[in-house]
Amino acid sequence: MLKKFTFSLTAIIALSLVVMAQDKSVTLTGHIVDKACSAKVLKKDNVQAAAAAESKGCALADACAKSGFGVFADGKYTTFDDNGNALAKAALEKSKKDKGATFKVTGKVADGKMVVASIAEVE
């Protein structure tokens, strides 16, 4: 009886930790790049500099924008969900910088994709 109780309690605690970990919001600060150009950026020695060099015009071109968006932060590329793609496109359109704009992206990361809550340009 005690073994079953201990096992059940351990299982409940483990599941609770998994749920709590998924609910944790993260903020990534970096450069928004479309998925079509992200592979090219990843091949560069300095990923952050290469991401900053990508132009807003390219990212907003139909083919690139349709591929979706993501953010290069801490040397990694994190893709956005559909809402994040819409927010990224709006943030890029609003930005006055053609290259090098930095954005703060807040949301939850699950399975390598970010469910975006907000995107704001960093001045």
C-alpha positions as CSV (number, residue, x, y, z in Angstrom):
1,M,0.0,0.0,0.0
2,L,2.8,2.4,0.9
3,K,4.6,1.6,-2.3
4,K,1.5,2.4,-4.4
5,F,1.1,5.7,-2.6
6,T,4.7,6.6,-3.0
7,F,4.6,5.8,-6.7
8,S,1.4,7.7,-7.2
9,L,2.8,10.7,-5.4
10,T,6.0,10.7,-7.4
11,A,4.1,10.5,-10.6
12,I,1.9,13.4,-9.7
13,I,4.9,15.5,-8.7
14,A,6.7,14.7,-12.0
15,L,3.7,15.6,-14.1
16,S,3.2,18.8,-12.1
17,L,6.8,19.8,-12.8
18,V,6.4,19.1,-16.6
19,V,3.2,21.3,-16.6
20,M,4.9,24.1,-14.7
21,A,7.9,24.0,-17.0
22,Q,5.7,24.4,-20.1
23,D,4.0,27.4,-18.6
24,K,7.2,29.3,-18.1
25,S,7.4,32.5,-20.2
26,V,10.7,33.4,-21.8
27,T,12.0,36.6,-23.4
28,L,14.5,36.4,-26.3
29,T,16.3,39.5,-27.5
30,G,17.7,39.4,-31.0
31,H,17.1,39.9,-34.7
32,I,14.0,38.7,-36.6
33,V,14.8,36.8,-39.8
34,D,12.5,34.9,-42.1
35,K,12.8,31.1,-42.2
36,A,13.9,31.2,-45.9
37,C,17.0,33.2,-45.1
38,S,17.7,31.6,-41.7
39,A,19.7,28.7,-43.2
40,K,22.0,31.1,-45.0
41,V,22.6,33.0,-41.7
42,L,23.3,29.8,-39.8
43,K,26.2,29.0,-42.2
44,K,28.0,32.2,-41.2
45,D,30.8,32.3,-38.6
46,N,29.2,35.1,-36.6
47,V,25.5,34.3,-36.6
48,Q,24.4,37.4,-34.7
49,A,26.2,39.7,-37.1
50,A,24.8,37.9,-40.1
51,A,21.3,38.1,-38.7
52,A,21.7,41.8,-38.1
53,A,22.8,42.3,-41.7
54,E,19.6,40.8,-43.1
55,S,17.4,43.5,-44.6
56,K,13.9,44.2,-43.6
57,G,12.9,44.5,-47.3
58,C,14.1,40.9,-47.9
59,A,12.2,39.5,-44.9
60,L,9.0,41.3,-46.0
61,A,9.2,40.1,-49.6
62,D,6.3,37.8,-50.4
63,A,8.3,34.5,-50.7
64,C,10.4,35.2,-47.5
65,A,7.4,36.4,-45.4
66,K,5.3,33.4,-46.4
67,S,8.1,31.1,-45.1
68,G,7.5,32.4,-41.6
69,F,9.7,34.2,-39.1
70,G,11.9,33.5,-36.1
71,V,14.4,35.2,-33.9
72,F,18.2,34.8,-33.7
73,A,19.1,35.1,-30.0
74,D,22.0,33.7,-28.1
75,G,23.4,32.1,-31.3
76,K,20.2,30.0,-31.9
77,Y,17.3,30.4,-34.2
78,T,13.8,30.0,-32.7
79,T,10.8,29.8,-35.1
80,F,7.5,31.5,-34.3
81,D,3.9,30.2,-34.3
82,D,1.3,31.7,-36.7
83,N,0.5,34.5,-34.3
84,G,4.2,35.2,-33.9
85,N,4.6,35.4,-37.7
86,A,1.9,38.0,-37.9
87,L,3.4,40.0,-34.9
88,A,6.9,39.8,-36.5
89,K,5.7,41.0,-39.8
90,A,3.9,44.0,-38.1
91,A,7.0,44.7,-36.0
92,L,9.3,44.7,-39.1
93,E,6.9,46.9,-41.0
94,K,6.8,49.4,-38.1
95,S,10.6,49.5,-37.6
96,K,12.4,52.5,-39.1
97,K,15.6,50.4,-39.5
98,D,16.3,48.5,-42.7
99,K,19.0,46.4,-41.0
100,G,20.1,45.7,-37.5
101,A,16.8,46.2,-35.7
102,T,16.8,44.3,-32.4
103,F,13.5,43.0,-30.9
104,K,12.4,41.6,-27.6
105,V,10.2,38.6,-28.1
106,T,8.2,37.2,-25.2
107,G,6.3,33.9,-25.2
108,K,6.6,30.2,-24.4
109,V,8.9,27.8,-26.2
110,A,7.6,24.3,-26.8
111,D,9.2,21.7,-29.2
112,G,11.6,24.3,-30.6
113,K,8.8,26.7,-31.6
114,M,7.9,29.9,-29.8
115,V,4.3,30.7,-29.1
116,V,4.7,34.4,-29.2
117,A,2.8,36.7,-26.8
118,S,4.5,40.0,-27.8
119,I,7.2,41.6,-29.9
120,A,8.7,45.0,-29.2
121,E,11.6,46.8,-30.9
122,V,14.5,47.6,-28.6
123,E,15.7,51.2,-29.0
